[in-house]
Amino acid sequence: MFHAKSLVTCYAGFTHFFDEVGRKDLFSLRNEIYSYFRGRSNFYRYSNAENG
């Protein structure tokens, strides 16, 4: 009746984050997102769900 307990890892990345953004707004929005994460490398770390 009972299932064995197991660890499940779930995370949400930014795979389709810019899909619905218009082409004319993409450049400014992307720069704002990068400045929020304090650089591109931090953005890509969060989007790939890496630790650090």
Buried (B, 14 or more C-beta within 10 A) or exposed (E): EEEEEEEEEEEEEEEEEEEEEEEEEEEEEBEEBBEEBEEEEBBEBBBEEEEE
